[in-house]
Amino acid sequence: MNLLPIFQANYRGGVHRSVAHRPPMTQNVAKLVFWGVRGSTPTLERDTWRYGGNTPCLELTAPDGTHFILDCGTGLRLLGKRWAQAHSDFGTEAHVLVTHYHWDHIQGIPFFLPFFESQNRFHFYSFQSKFLGPDTLRQVLDSQLASPYFPVDVNMMLSTRSFREVGGGEKWEVEGTRITTAWLNHPQGCLGYRLDTTAGSVVYATDNEPGVPEFDKSIRQFAQGADVLVYDAQYSPEQVASTRRGWGHSSWLEGVKIAREARVKNLVLFHHNPDSPDNVVDGFLSAARQEFPATWAAAEGMSLTLSERGVDVALKESRLAPRRRLRFTAVVNGQCEDGRDFEEKAVVRDLSIQGAHLMLSHKPKLQSELRVAIEAVGEQNRSTPMSLRATVIHCKAGREDNQNGVGIVFIAEVDPASPSD
């Protein structure tokens, strides 16, 4: 496959048009967006689509508009497409924080179009590998485009790039955002990053295995009082204690323990196992919320907005299937934002094979499970209740008083006897 024409089409001739630009935010708000949430290797199976199959990449925009990229997995390509659309007439400057050099955290580098445009400027940070020695960061970036592994030479990367090697325990400041690092327990080394902005703090601690007292104590100190802790939850607690011991990963249970002891405000389970379908991640999330209610499961397109009001969570739009406008009633069982269980009759406003839009007086929690019982007309015009499991992806006050518009996606029931087609 010859990718050179594709990349050349996006260079705009390689002409330097302007100095890198950061559009300022108008309020004291920071925004964290998840572009890749899967660990180890990308997935494309249909039972992983709800949370997503791209490998790690997060974007943090500080209150002053400074851009930070956390890891460069395959999710980086999606971020690059968004930036290419949003910043087509001016340059972008960003700070790229790489946790470590395993493939799932760097494999998106060759497909990030802004790296190939001369008006952009990037500052890379990570540690010096004992296997590669000095200038590790530059070597790793260059090797992603080395022959015979990729058809486009690194010299085609026209953006300005700088490299800084850091270790655990270091601190520095970028345009008012204070960055701190800590070593994590992972084969061949891994850094965690804490970013303290004027709007709130984010701790990104993926690829960490519990059980070593030095590291366990360090991460609790590192995460102390954070508004958001993004933490490795690749395996179940049982796997971490047995078959996956020594693999360098953690579980939802350890994430809950850290969040509690460090007085974290929000915990985000991250780095999902490529062999874990969505219903397994659902189970991890449900179990974690029993112990620490302010827990979320990272999903592609999910955003967390930090401000003086706290942390607001939103999931991406998922209206992908054709929908039909209709109006009929259903009985909905679920859990409110404050943890109370509820049951009420609801109005279903539209419906697709994937999900539906409901009107509820209660306000269910995002990513919580609902049971929706719909009265359906079956054979011989007999009314038959149809019970469906769903997860909440959207909730917003409706036009009518005391009504909330709730978007849901149906969850496939696990039936081992059904054909796999």
C-alpha positions as CSV (number, residue, x, y, z in Angstrom):
1,M,0.0,0.0,0.0
2,N,1.4,3.4,-1.0
3,L,0.5,5.9,1.6
4,L,2.7,8.7,0.3
5,P,0.0,10.4,-1.9
6,I,-2.4,10.3,1.1
7,F,0.1,12.0,3.4
8,Q,1.1,14.5,0.7
9,A,-2.5,15.5,0.2
10,N,-2.6,16.5,3.9
11,Y,0.6,18.5,3.9
12,R,-0.9,21.3,1.9
13,G,2.4,21.6,0.1
14,G,4.4,21.7,3.3
15,V,4.1,25.5,3.4
16,H,4.5,27.1,6.8
17,R,1.4,29.2,7.1
18,S,1.4,30.6,10.6
19,V,2.8,30.2,14.1
20,A,1.2,27.4,16.2
21,H,-1.9,28.7,17.8
22,R,-3.9,27.8,20.9
23,P,-7.5,29.1,20.9
24,P,-8.2,30.4,24.4
25,M,-11.0,29.1,26.5
26,T,-13.4,31.7,27.8
27,Q,-14.0,30.0,31.2
28,N,-12.0,28.3,33.9
29,V,-12.7,24.9,32.4
30,A,-10.5,21.9,31.5
31,K,-11.7,19.1,29.3
32,L,-10.5,15.5,29.1
33,V,-11.5,13.4,26.0
34,F,-10.9,9.7,25.5
35,W,-9.8,8.7,22.0
36,G,-8.5,5.2,22.7
37,V,-9.3,3.1,25.8
38,R,-8.3,-0.5,24.9
39,G,-5.1,-2.1,26.1
40,S,-2.5,-4.4,24.4
41,T,-3.9,-4.4,20.9
42,P,-6.8,-2.8,18.9
43,T,-10.0,-4.7,18.6
44,L,-12.7,-4.7,16.0
45,E,-15.1,-7.3,17.4
46,R,-18.7,-6.2,17.4
47,D,-19.0,-7.0,21.2
48,T,-16.4,-4.3,22.0
49,W,-18.0,-1.4,20.1
50,R,-19.7,0.3,23.0
51,Y,-16.5,1.1,24.9
52,G,-14.3,1.1,21.8
53,G,-11.4,-0.8,20.4
54,N,-8.6,1.8,19.9
55,T,-5.5,1.7,22.1
56,P,-4.7,4.4,24.6
57,C,-4.9,8.1,23.7
58,L,-6.4,11.0,25.8
59,E,-6.6,14.7,25.1
60,L,-6.6,17.3,27.8
61,T,-7.3,20.9,27.0
62,A,-6.3,23.2,29.9
63,P,-8.3,26.3,30.8
64,D,-6.0,28.6,28.8
65,G,-6.3,26.4,25.7
66,T,-3.0,24.5,26.0
67,H,-3.3,21.0,24.5
68,F,-1.9,17.9,26.1
69,I,-1.9,14.4,24.5
70,L,-1.6,11.4,26.8
71,D,-0.1,8.4,24.9
72,C,-0.1,7.7,21.2
73,G,-2.1,4.5,20.7
74,T,-4.3,4.0,17.7
75,G,-6.8,6.5,19.2
76,L,-4.4,9.2,18.1
77,R,-5.5,8.8,14.5
78,L,-9.0,9.9,15.5
79,L,-7.7,12.9,17.4
80,G,-5.6,13.8,14.3
81,K,-8.7,13.8,12.1
82,R,-10.6,16.0,14.5
83,W,-7.7,18.5,14.7
84,A,-7.2,18.5,10.9
85,Q,-10.8,19.7,10.6
86,A,-10.8,22.1,13.6
87,H,-7.4,23.7,13.0
88,S,-7.2,23.7,9.2
89,D,-6.3,27.4,8.9
90,F,-3.8,27.8,11.7
91,G,-1.2,25.7,13.5
92,T,-1.4,23.6,16.6
93,E,1.0,23.3,19.5
94,A,0.7,20.4,21.9
95,H,2.6,18.6,24.7
96,V,2.8,14.8,24.2
97,L,3.2,12.8,27.4
98,V,4.2,9.2,26.7
99,T,3.9,6.7,29.5
100,H,6.1,4.0,28.0
101,Y,7.2,2.5,24.8
102,H,5.1,-0.7,24.4
103,W,3.4,-0.8,21.0
104,D,-0.1,-0.2,22.2
105,H,1.0,3.3,23.5
106,I,2.9,4.4,20.4
107,Q,1.4,2.7,17.4
108,G,-0.7,5.6,16.4
109,I,2.2,7.9,15.7
110,P,2.5,7.3,11.9
111,F,-1.2,8.0,11.4
112,F,-1.5,11.4,13.2
113,L,-1.8,13.8,10.3
114,P,-0.8,17.0,12.3
115,F,2.8,15.5,12.8
116,F,3.2,15.9,9.0
117,E,2.2,19.6,8.8
118,S,4.9,22.3,9.0
119,Q,2.8,24.9,11.0
120,N,2.4,22.5,14.0
121,R,4.7,22.2,17.0
122,F,4.9,19.3,19.4
123,H,6.8,18.8,22.7
124,F,7.4,15.1,23.6
125,Y,8.1,13.8,27.2
126,S,9.0,10.4,28.5
127,F,11.8,8.5,30.1
128,Q,15.1,7.2,28.9
129,S,14.9,3.5,28.2
130,K,17.8,1.4,29.4
131,F,17.4,-0.7,26.3
132,L,17.8,2.3,23.9
133,G,19.9,4.8,25.9
134,P,20.1,8.5,25.3
135,D,17.6,10.2,22.9
136,T,15.1,7.3,23.5
137,L,12.1,9.4,22.6
138,R,13.5,10.5,19.2
139,Q,14.5,6.9,18.4
140,V,11.1,5.5,19.2
141,L,9.3,8.1,17.1
142,D,11.7,7.6,14.2
143,S,11.4,3.8,14.4
144,Q,7.7,4.0,13.8
145,L,8.4,5.2,10.3
146,A,11.4,3.0,9.6
147,S,11.8,0.7,6.6
148,P,10.5,-1.9,6.0
149,Y,7.8,-1.3,8.5
150,F,6.2,1.8,7.1
151,P,6.3,3.3,3.5
152,V,6.6,7.0,4.6
153,D,10.0,8.2,5.8
154,V,10.3,10.1,9.0
155,N,11.7,13.1,7.0
156,M,8.1,13.7,5.9
157,M,7.2,14.7,9.4
158,L,7.3,18.5,8.8
159,S,6.1,19.6,12.2
160,T,8.5,21.1,14.7
161,R,9.3,18.6,17.4
162,S,11.3,18.8,20.7
163,F,12.1,15.9,23.1
164,R,12.6,16.0,26.8
165,E,13.5,12.9,28.8
166,V,12.1,12.8,32.4
167,G,12.0,10.4,35.3
168,G,9.7,9.6,38.2
169,G,9.2,12.3,40.7
170,E,9.9,15.2,38.3
171,K,7.8,18.4,38.2
172,W,7.5,21.2,35.7
173,E,5.0,23.7,34.5
174,V,3.5,24.4,31.1
175,E,1.5,27.6,30.7
176,G,0.1,27.4,34.3
177,T,-0.5,23.6,34.3
178,R,1.7,21.8,36.8
179,I,2.9,18.3,35.6
180,T,4.2,15.7,38.0
181,T,5.5,12.2,37.2
182,A,5.7,8.9,39.2
183,W,7.1,5.5,38.4
184,L,4.5,2.7,37.9
185,N,5.0,-1.0,38.3
186,H,5.2,-2.3,34.7
187,P,7.7,-4.4,32.8
188,Q,10.4,-2.3,31.2
189,G,9.2,0.9,33.0
190,C,6.2,3.2,32.9
191,L,5.4,6.7,34.0
192,G,2.2,8.1,35.5
193,Y,1.4,11.7,34.9
194,R,-0.5,14.2,37.1
195,L,-1.7,17.4,35.6
196,D,-2.9,20.1,38.0
197,T,-4.8,22.9,36.2
198,T,-6.7,25.8,37.6
199,A,-9.9,24.0,36.9
200,G,-9.0,20.7,38.5
201,S,-6.5,17.8,38.6
202,V,-6.2,14.7,36.4
203,V,-4.0,11.6,37.3
204,Y,-3.2,9.3,34.4
205,A,-1.9,6.0,35.8
206,T,-2.3,3.2,33.3
207,D,-0.3,0.0,33.1
208,N,0.4,-0.5,36.8
209,E,0.4,-3.8,38.8
210,P,-0.3,-3.7,42.5
211,G,1.5,-5.8,45.2
212,V,4.9,-4.0,45.5
213,P,4.7,-1.8,48.7
214,E,7.0,0.9,47.3
215,F,4.8,1.4,44.2
216,D,1.5,0.9,46.1
217,K,2.4,3.7,48.5
218,S,3.8,6.0,45.8
219,I,0.6,5.9,43.6
220,R,-1.6,6.7,46.6
221,Q,0.5,9.8,47.3
222,F,0.6,10.6,43.6
223,A,-3.2,10.5,43.3
224,Q,-4.0,12.3,46.6
225,G,-7.1,14.5,46.2
226,A,-7.3,14.3,42.4
227,D,-10.5,15.2,40.7
228,V,-10.1,12.4,38.2
229,L,-8.0,9.2,38.4
230,V,-7.7,7.3,35.1
231,Y,-6.5,3.9,36.3
232,D,-5.6,0.5,34.8
233,A,-8.4,-2.0,35.2
234,Q,-7.5,-4.5,32.4
235,Y,-8.1,-7.7,34.4
236,S,-10.4,-9.0,37.1
237,P,-9.0,-9.2,40.7
238,E,-8.8,-13.0,40.4
239,Q,-6.8,-12.8,37.2
240,V,-4.3,-10.2,38.7
241,A,-3.8,-12.6,41.7
242,S,-3.3,-15.7,39.6
243,T,-3.0,-16.2,35.8
244,R,-2.0,-12.6,35.0
245,R,0.4,-12.0,37.9
246,G,3.6,-10.3,36.6
247,W,1.9,-8.9,33.4
248,G,2.0,-5.4,34.7
249,H,-1.7,-4.6,35.0
250,S,-4.4,-4.1,37.6
251,S,-8.1,-4.4,38.3
252,W,-11.2,-2.4,39.2
253,L,-10.8,-3.5,42.9
254,E,-7.3,-1.9,43.2
255,G,-8.6,1.2,41.5
256,V,-11.3,1.5,44.1
257,K,-8.9,1.0,46.9
258,I,-6.6,3.7,45.6
259,A,-9.5,6.1,44.9
260,R,-10.8,5.7,48.5
261,E,-7.5,6.0,50.3
262,A,-6.3,8.9,48.1
263,R,-9.7,10.7,48.4
264,V,-10.1,10.8,44.7
265,K,-13.3,12.4,43.5
266,N,-13.8,10.4,40.3
267,L,-12.3,7.0,39.2
268,V,-12.2,6.0,35.5
269,L,-11.5,2.4,34.7
270,F,-9.2,2.2,31.7
271,H,-7.0,0.0,29.5
272,H,-9.7,-2.6,28.9
273,N,-8.5,-6.1,28.0
274,P,-8.9,-6.8,24.2
275,D,-10.4,-10.1,25.2
276,S,-13.0,-8.5,27.4
277,P,-16.3,-7.9,25.6
278,D,-18.4,-4.9,26.6
279,N,-20.5,-7.0,29.1
280,V,-17.4,-7.9,31.0
281,V,-16.5,-4.2,31.3
282,D,-20.1,-3.6,32.4
283,G,-19.5,-6.1,35.2
284,F,-16.3,-4.4,36.3
285,L,-18.0,-1.1,36.4
286,S,-21.0,-2.4,38.3
287,A,-18.8,-4.0,40.9
288,A,-16.7,-0.9,41.3
289,R,-19.7,1.3,41.7
290,Q,-20.9,-0.8,44.6
291,E,-17.7,0.2,46.5
292,F,-17.0,3.6,45.0
293,P,-20.1,5.2,43.3
294,A,-18.2,7.9,41.4
295,T,-16.7,5.3,39.0
296,W,-16.9,5.4,35.2
297,A,-15.7,3.1,32.5
298,A,-13.6,4.8,29.8
299,A,-15.2,4.8,26.4
300,E,-14.1,6.3,23.1
301,G,-15.6,9.8,22.7
302,M,-16.3,10.1,26.5
303,S,-15.4,13.5,27.9
304,L,-14.9,14.8,31.4
305,T,-15.3,18.6,32.0
306,L,-13.5,19.9,35.1
307,S,-14.6,23.2,36.6
308,E,-15.4,24.9,40.0
309,R,-18.7,23.0,39.8
310,G,-17.0,19.6,39.8
311,V,-16.6,17.0,37.1
312,D,-19.3,16.7,34.4
313,V,-19.2,13.4,32.3
314,A,-20.6,13.1,28.8
315,L,-20.7,10.1,26.4
316,K,-20.4,10.4,22.6
317,E,-23.5,10.5,20.3
318,S,-24.4,7.0,19.2
319,R,-27.4,7.4,17.0
320,L,-26.0,5.3,14.2
321,A,-28.9,3.1,13.3
322,P,-32.1,4.2,11.5
323,R,-34.7,5.4,14.0
324,R,-38.4,5.5,13.8
325,R,-40.5,8.2,15.5
326,L,-43.2,6.6,17.6
327,R,-44.9,7.0,21.0
328,F,-45.7,4.2,23.3
329,T,-45.3,3.3,27.0
330,A,-42.8,1.2,28.8
331,V,-41.9,0.3,32.4
332,V,-38.4,1.3,33.3
333,N,-36.3,0.0,36.3
334,G,-32.9,1.6,37.1
335,Q,-30.8,3.7,39.4
336,C,-30.8,7.4,39.9
337,E,-27.7,9.6,40.1
338,D,-27.9,9.6,43.9
339,G,-28.0,5.8,44.0
340,R,-31.7,5.3,44.6
341,D,-33.5,2.6,42.7
342,F,-36.6,3.6,40.7
343,E,-39.4,2.2,38.7
344,E,-41.7,4.3,36.5
345,K,-43.8,4.2,33.4
346,A,-42.1,6.1,30.6
347,V,-42.8,7.3,27.1
348,V,-40.6,5.9,24.3
349,R,-40.2,8.6,21.7
350,D,-38.2,6.8,19.1
351,L,-36.7,3.4,18.7
352,S,-33.9,1.6,16.7
353,I,-32.5,-1.8,16.8
354,Q,-29.5,-0.4,18.8
355,G,-31.3,1.9,21.3
356,A,-34.1,4.3,22.2
357,H,-35.0,7.7,23.5
358,L,-37.2,7.8,26.6
359,M,-38.9,10.5,28.7
360,L,-38.4,9.9,32.4
361,S,-39.1,12.0,35.5
362,H,-36.1,10.3,37.2
363,K,-32.6,11.1,36.2
364,P,-30.6,7.9,35.8
365,K,-26.8,7.8,36.1
366,L,-24.7,7.7,32.9
367,Q,-23.4,4.2,32.2
368,S,-26.0,2.7,34.6
369,E,-28.1,-0.3,33.6
370,L,-31.9,0.0,32.9
371,R,-34.5,-2.7,32.4
372,V,-37.1,-1.6,29.9
373,A,-40.3,-3.6,29.6
374,I,-42.2,-2.8,26.5
375,E,-45.7,-3.9,25.7
376,A,-45.4,-5.4,22.3
377,V,-48.1,-6.9,20.1
378,G,-47.2,-10.5,19.2
379,E,-48.9,-13.2,17.2
380,Q,-52.7,-13.1,17.0
381,N,-52.6,-9.5,18.3
382,R,-51.8,-10.7,21.8
383,S,-49.9,-8.2,24.0
384,T,-46.6,-9.6,25.1
385,P,-44.2,-7.8,27.4
386,M,-40.7,-7.5,25.9
387,S,-38.0,-7.0,28.5
388,L,-34.7,-5.4,27.3
389,R,-31.4,-4.5,29.1
390,A,-29.9,-1.1,28.3
391,T,-27.2,1.2,29.4
392,V,-27.6,5.0,29.8
393,I,-25.6,7.1,27.4
394,H,-27.3,10.5,27.5
395,C,-29.5,12.3,30.0
396,K,-30.7,15.9,29.6
397,A,-33.6,18.0,30.9
398,G,-36.5,17.9,28.4
399,R,-38.8,20.6,27.2
400,E,-41.6,19.5,29.5
401,D,-41.4,20.2,33.3
402,N,-39.9,17.5,35.4
403,Q,-39.0,15.4,32.4
404,N,-35.6,14.1,31.3
405,G,-34.7,13.0,27.8
406,V,-32.8,9.7,28.3
407,G,-30.8,8.1,25.5
408,I,-30.1,4.4,25.9
409,V,-28.3,1.6,24.0
410,F,-29.6,-1.9,24.3
411,I,-27.2,-4.5,25.7
412,A,-27.1,-7.9,24.1
413,E,-28.2,-10.7,26.3
414,V,-25.6,-13.5,26.6
415,D,-27.1,-16.7,25.2
416,P,-24.5,-19.4,24.5
417,A,-27.1,-21.4,22.7
418,S,-27.8,-18.8,20.1
419,P,-26.1,-19.1,16.6
420,S,-23.0,-16.9,16.1
421,D,-23.9,-16.2,12.5
